Amino acid sequence: MSDPHAQRPEDKSAVPSDQTTWTRRRFLSRSVVALAGMSAVAGAMSPLRHLDPQDLPSLDEFLQKHYKEMTPQDKEQVFARITQSVQTRFGVDATVSDPPPLEDVEFVYGLNLSRCIGCRRCVHACVEENNQSRAPEIQYIRVLEMEKGSINVESSEHHYDPPLVPNPDKYYMPVQCHQCAKPPCVKVCPVEATWQEPDGITVIDYDWCIGCRYCEAACPYWARRFNFAEPQIPSEELNPEVGYLSNRPRNKGVMEKCTFCLHRVRQGRLPACLEVCPTGSRKFGNVRDPASEVAYILRHKRVYVLKEDVGTVPRFFYYFDERGSRYREPMVEKSGAQEGTG
């Protein structure tokens, strides 16, 4: 079984390199030189004129530097543009932040399968916190209803709809981005729009993403979501505290996924899904701190890693209570998941 807190070599595939043959910036820079002027750029984009103008990037967005290459001044200009965009789209005054990774921190997430009751409160809290589309609703977390005694996710059901949960004959396995130490999604991105941060969180720059969906195909956990339509969020439901690499509103045609609520956890808070869990199934923390709860769980509990054979080394793991001490939670109404209350 893979050990999520074992020492690992640095993943070179997550670091942009001048040796990369095709990057978004190299493609654009060559194209702009070849076209020689802004009128030529406009001409090159002429095949896209049949699209809704709102679907087209502005010139600033089209030529934006890679996140890792932006200066603080560049970022301030981009954040101002995002703030204006949110005001225009939703009529909401947003605050854009960019909290950096914390020193000597590697975040991991543990989920107690003995305690999860399948109420899906985590699913809906995640949607609200991370400004995911409501129509169609995009959900980062899938809660699988599993047959007891089986770990076959292919035979699971995540569209279950009983009046009460849990079903005494089932158990429940939430699945989301596993923040892999060896993320296949990063390796396949042709424009370096996704990468792994020093604290273990894999992120996406929505301005850099070209929507090819290679990362979606590469993920063994089906953790990435594509915006086929313009995301719809009622203005009164928009979370105005947004992070550049996490929960800022997205546009049609880009990928998105769970980021462990990095705009929260890098500022000392917990992920939204953990805060609403009524059974204490979810545990989160810095695995490099030997006194942390997640480090204790990894040392003392029976730990299970989903699809260990694919070699991704997830930072999201499952564990169980000791035999004979299974947690029992009273049946709860499924509608409580929508309320996001504990």
C-alpha positions as CSV (number, residue, x, y, z in Angstrom):
1,M,0.0,0.0,0.0
2,S,1.3,3.4,-0.9
3,D,2.3,5.7,2.0
4,P,1.1,9.2,1.2
5,H,3.6,10.8,3.6
6,A,6.7,9.0,2.4
7,Q,9.6,11.1,1.1
8,R,9.4,11.4,-2.6
9,P,11.7,12.9,-5.3
10,E,10.6,16.2,-6.8
11,D,8.3,15.7,-9.7
12,K,10.1,17.3,-12.6
13,S,7.1,16.9,-14.9
14,A,5.3,19.6,-12.9
15,V,7.9,22.2,-13.6
16,P,7.8,24.2,-16.8
17,S,10.9,23.8,-18.9
18,D,12.4,25.7,-21.8
19,Q,12.8,22.3,-23.4
20,T,9.0,21.7,-23.8
21,T,8.3,21.6,-27.5
22,W,4.7,23.0,-27.4
23,T,3.7,25.5,-24.7
24,R,0.9,28.0,-25.0
25,R,3.3,30.9,-24.7
26,R,5.7,29.5,-27.3
27,F,2.8,28.9,-29.7
28,L,1.4,32.4,-29.2
29,S,4.8,34.1,-29.4
30,R,5.6,32.4,-32.7
31,S,2.2,33.2,-34.0
32,V,2.4,36.8,-33.1
33,V,5.8,37.2,-34.7
34,A,4.6,35.5,-37.8
35,L,1.5,37.6,-38.0
36,A,3.4,40.8,-37.4
37,G,0.8,43.1,-35.8
38,M,-2.4,43.3,-34.0
39,S,-4.5,43.5,-37.2
40,A,-3.0,40.1,-38.3
41,V,-3.9,38.7,-34.8
42,A,-7.5,39.7,-35.4
43,G,-7.4,38.2,-38.8
44,A,-6.1,34.9,-37.4
45,M,-9.0,34.8,-35.0
46,S,-11.6,35.4,-37.8
47,P,-12.7,31.7,-37.9
48,L,-14.0,32.2,-34.4
49,R,-16.2,35.1,-35.3
50,H,-19.3,32.9,-35.5
51,L,-19.0,32.3,-31.7
52,D,-20.7,34.4,-29.1
53,P,-18.3,37.3,-28.4
54,Q,-18.5,36.5,-24.7
55,D,-16.9,33.2,-25.4
56,L,-13.8,34.8,-26.9
57,P,-10.8,35.8,-24.7
58,S,-9.8,39.4,-24.5
59,L,-6.5,40.4,-26.0
60,D,-5.0,40.7,-22.5
61,E,-6.2,37.2,-21.7
62,F,-5.0,35.8,-25.0
63,L,-1.5,37.1,-24.4
64,Q,-1.3,36.6,-20.6
65,K,1.9,35.2,-19.3
66,H,2.1,31.9,-17.5
67,Y,1.2,32.3,-13.8
68,K,4.8,31.2,-12.8
69,E,6.2,34.0,-15.0
70,M,4.0,36.8,-13.8
71,T,5.5,39.6,-11.6
72,P,3.6,41.0,-8.7
73,Q,2.7,43.9,-10.9
74,D,1.4,41.5,-13.6
75,K,-0.7,39.7,-11.0
76,E,-2.2,42.9,-9.7
77,Q,-3.4,43.8,-13.3
78,V,-4.8,40.3,-13.7
79,F,-6.6,40.5,-10.4
80,A,-8.1,43.9,-11.3
81,R,-9.3,42.4,-14.5
82,I,-10.9,39.4,-12.7
83,T,-12.6,41.8,-10.2
84,Q,-14.1,43.8,-13.0
85,S,-15.2,40.6,-14.7
86,V,-17.0,39.3,-11.6
87,Q,-18.7,42.7,-11.2
88,T,-19.8,42.7,-14.8
89,R,-21.1,39.1,-14.8
90,F,-22.6,38.9,-11.4
91,G,-22.9,42.4,-10.0
92,V,-20.8,41.3,-7.0
93,D,-17.7,43.1,-5.5
94,A,-15.2,40.3,-5.3
95,T,-11.9,40.1,-3.4
96,V,-9.2,38.2,-5.3
97,S,-6.4,36.6,-3.3
98,D,-3.3,34.6,-4.2
99,P,-2.1,32.9,-1.0
100,P,1.2,31.1,-1.7
101,P,2.1,27.6,-0.5
102,L,3.2,27.5,3.1
103,E,6.8,26.5,3.9
104,D,7.4,22.9,5.0
105,V,3.7,22.0,4.5
106,E,2.3,19.0,2.5
107,F,-1.4,18.7,2.7
108,V,-3.1,15.3,2.8
109,Y,-6.7,14.3,3.3
110,G,-8.0,11.3,5.1
111,L,-11.6,9.9,4.9
112,N,-13.0,7.4,7.4
113,L,-15.1,4.9,5.5
114,S,-16.4,3.6,8.8
115,R,-18.1,6.9,9.6
116,C,-19.3,8.3,6.2
117,I,-23.1,8.1,6.0
118,G,-23.5,9.3,2.4
119,C,-25.5,12.5,3.3
120,R,-23.7,14.5,0.5
121,R,-23.4,17.6,2.7
122,C,-19.8,17.8,1.6
123,V,-20.8,17.8,-2.1
124,H,-23.0,20.8,-1.7
125,A,-20.8,22.8,0.6
126,C,-18.0,22.3,-2.0
127,V,-20.3,23.7,-4.7
128,E,-21.1,26.8,-2.7
129,E,-17.6,27.5,-1.5
130,N,-15.9,27.1,-4.9
131,N,-18.4,28.9,-7.1
132,Q,-19.3,25.9,-9.2
133,S,-22.0,26.2,-11.8
134,R,-25.5,25.5,-10.6
135,A,-27.1,25.0,-14.0
136,P,-25.8,22.6,-14.9
137,E,-24.5,21.9,-11.4
138,I,-20.8,20.9,-11.4
139,Q,-19.7,18.8,-8.5
140,Y,-16.1,18.1,-7.5
141,I,-17.1,15.3,-5.0
142,R,-18.9,12.1,-6.0
143,V,-20.2,10.0,-3.1
144,L,-20.3,6.3,-4.2
145,E,-22.7,4.0,-2.6
146,M,-20.9,0.7,-2.3
147,E,-21.9,-2.9,-1.5
148,K,-20.6,-4.0,1.8
149,G,-17.6,-6.3,1.4
150,S,-16.8,-4.9,-2.0
151,I,-14.3,-2.2,-3.2
152,N,-15.4,-2.4,-6.8
153,V,-16.0,1.2,-7.7
154,E,-17.2,0.2,-11.2
155,S,-20.3,-1.4,-9.7
156,S,-21.0,1.5,-7.3
157,E,-23.9,4.0,-7.6
158,H,-23.6,7.7,-7.1
159,H,-27.1,8.7,-8.2
160,Y,-28.7,7.0,-5.1
161,D,-31.8,8.8,-3.9
162,P,-33.3,7.3,-0.7
163,P,-35.4,9.4,1.7
164,L,-33.0,8.6,4.5
165,V,-29.3,7.8,4.7
166,P,-27.3,5.6,5.5
167,N,-28.7,2.5,3.9
168,P,-27.7,-0.2,6.5
169,D,-26.7,-2.6,3.7
170,K,-24.3,-0.1,2.0
171,Y,-21.2,1.9,2.8
172,Y,-20.2,5.2,1.2
173,M,-17.0,6.3,-0.5
174,P,-16.6,10.0,-1.4
175,V,-14.1,10.5,-4.4
176,Q,-12.6,13.8,-5.4
177,C,-9.2,15.0,-6.7
178,H,-6.5,12.9,-4.9
179,Q,-3.8,15.6,-5.4
180,C,-1.4,12.9,-6.6
181,A,2.3,13.1,-6.0
182,K,2.7,11.8,-9.6
183,P,-0.2,13.4,-11.3
184,P,-0.9,12.1,-14.8
185,C,-3.0,15.1,-15.6
186,V,0.0,17.4,-15.3
187,K,2.1,15.3,-17.7
188,V,-0.5,15.3,-20.5
189,C,-1.3,19.0,-20.5
190,P,0.1,20.4,-23.8
191,V,0.2,24.1,-22.6
192,E,1.3,23.7,-18.9
193,A,-2.0,25.1,-17.7
194,T,-2.0,22.7,-14.7
195,W,0.9,21.9,-12.3
196,Q,1.7,20.7,-8.8
197,E,2.4,23.3,-6.1
198,P,5.1,22.7,-3.4
199,D,2.4,21.9,-0.8
200,G,1.1,19.0,-3.0
201,I,-2.0,20.7,-4.4
202,T,-2.4,20.4,-8.2
203,V,-3.9,23.6,-9.6
204,I,-5.2,24.9,-12.9
205,D,-4.8,28.4,-14.4
206,Y,-8.2,28.9,-16.0
207,D,-6.8,31.7,-18.2
208,W,-4.1,29.4,-19.6
209,C,-6.3,26.4,-20.1
210,I,-7.3,25.7,-23.8
211,G,-10.0,23.1,-23.0
212,C,-8.4,20.2,-24.7
213,R,-9.6,17.8,-21.9
214,Y,-6.4,15.7,-22.0
215,C,-6.2,16.0,-18.3
216,E,-9.7,14.8,-17.8
217,A,-8.9,11.7,-19.8
218,A,-5.7,11.0,-17.9
219,C,-7.2,11.2,-14.4
220,P,-7.9,7.7,-13.0
221,Y,-10.3,9.2,-10.4
222,W,-12.6,11.1,-12.8
223,A,-11.9,14.2,-10.7
224,R,-11.8,16.9,-13.4
225,R,-14.8,18.8,-14.8
226,F,-15.2,20.6,-18.1
227,N,-17.4,23.6,-18.6
228,F,-19.4,22.7,-21.7
229,A,-21.7,25.7,-21.1
230,E,-21.3,29.1,-19.5
231,P,-21.4,28.4,-15.7
232,Q,-24.6,29.7,-14.1
233,I,-24.4,31.0,-10.5
234,P,-27.1,33.2,-8.9
235,S,-25.5,36.5,-7.8
236,E,-26.8,36.1,-4.3
237,E,-25.0,32.7,-4.1
238,L,-21.6,33.8,-5.4
239,N,-18.8,33.5,-2.9
240,P,-17.0,36.9,-3.2
241,E,-13.8,35.7,-1.5
242,V,-12.0,34.1,-4.4
243,G,-8.5,32.7,-5.0
244,Y,-6.8,33.1,-8.4
245,L,-5.9,29.4,-8.5
246,S,-9.0,28.0,-6.8
247,N,-12.6,29.3,-6.6
248,R,-12.7,32.4,-8.9
249,P,-15.6,32.1,-11.4
250,R,-14.7,30.1,-14.4
251,N,-15.8,30.5,-18.1
252,K,-17.1,28.2,-20.7
253,G,-14.5,25.9,-22.3
254,V,-12.1,25.3,-19.3
255,M,-11.4,22.5,-16.9
256,E,-11.8,22.8,-13.1
257,K,-11.4,20.6,-10.1
258,C,-10.9,20.4,-6.3
259,T,-8.0,22.3,-4.9
260,F,-8.4,21.3,-1.2
261,C,-9.9,24.9,-0.9
262,L,-6.4,26.3,-1.1
263,H,-7.7,29.8,-0.6
264,R,-8.8,28.6,2.8
265,V,-6.2,26.1,3.9
266,R,-3.2,28.3,3.1
267,Q,-4.7,30.8,5.5
268,G,-5.2,28.4,8.4
269,R,-8.7,27.4,7.7
270,L,-10.2,23.9,6.8
271,P,-11.7,22.8,3.6
272,A,-15.4,23.6,3.3
273,C,-16.4,19.9,2.9
274,L,-14.7,19.0,6.2
275,E,-16.5,21.7,8.1
276,V,-20.0,20.5,7.2
277,C,-19.4,16.8,7.7
278,P,-21.8,15.7,10.5
279,T,-19.9,12.5,11.5
280,G,-16.2,13.6,11.6
281,S,-15.4,11.3,8.7
282,R,-13.0,13.9,7.1
283,K,-9.5,14.7,8.4
284,F,-7.1,17.2,6.8
285,G,-3.7,18.6,7.7
286,N,0.0,18.8,7.2
287,V,1.6,15.4,7.0
288,R,5.0,16.8,7.5
289,D,4.0,17.7,11.1
290,P,4.4,14.4,13.1
291,A,1.9,15.8,15.6
292,S,-0.8,16.3,13.1
293,E,-4.0,14.2,13.1
294,V,-3.4,13.0,9.6
295,A,0.1,11.9,10.4
296,Y,-1.2,9.9,13.4
297,I,-3.9,8.3,11.3
298,L,-1.3,7.1,8.7
299,R,0.8,5.6,11.4
300,H,-1.9,3.9,13.4
301,K,-4.9,3.1,11.2
302,R,-5.7,0.7,8.4
303,V,-5.2,2.8,5.3
304,Y,-6.5,2.2,1.8
305,V,-5.5,4.0,-1.4
306,L,-7.9,3.9,-4.3
307,K,-6.4,2.5,-7.5
308,E,-3.0,2.0,-5.9
309,D,-1.9,0.0,-9.0
310,V,-1.9,3.0,-11.3
311,G,1.0,4.5,-9.4
312,T,-0.2,8.1,-8.8
313,V,0.6,8.1,-5.1
314,P,-2.4,10.0,-3.9
315,R,-2.5,12.5,-1.0
316,F,-6.1,11.5,-0.5
317,F,-6.5,8.2,1.4
318,Y,-9.2,6.2,3.1
319,Y,-9.1,4.4,6.5
320,F,-11.2,2.4,8.8
321,D,-12.0,2.2,12.5
322,E,-10.8,-0.9,14.3
323,R,-12.9,-4.0,13.9
324,G,-15.9,-4.1,16.2
325,S,-16.0,-0.3,16.8
326,R,-17.9,0.8,13.7
327,Y,-19.4,4.3,14.2
328,R,-23.2,4.4,14.2
329,E,-25.0,7.6,13.2
330,P,-28.8,8.0,13.4
331,M,-30.6,8.0,10.1
332,V,-30.8,11.5,8.7
333,E,-33.0,13.1,6.0
334,K,-31.1,13.3,2.7
335,S,-32.4,16.8,2.2
336,G,-30.1,18.0,5.0
337,A,-27.3,17.8,2.4
338,Q,-28.7,20.8,0.7
339,E,-28.7,22.9,3.9
340,G,-24.9,22.5,4.5
341,T,-25.5,22.3,8.3
342,G,-23.7,20.1,10.7
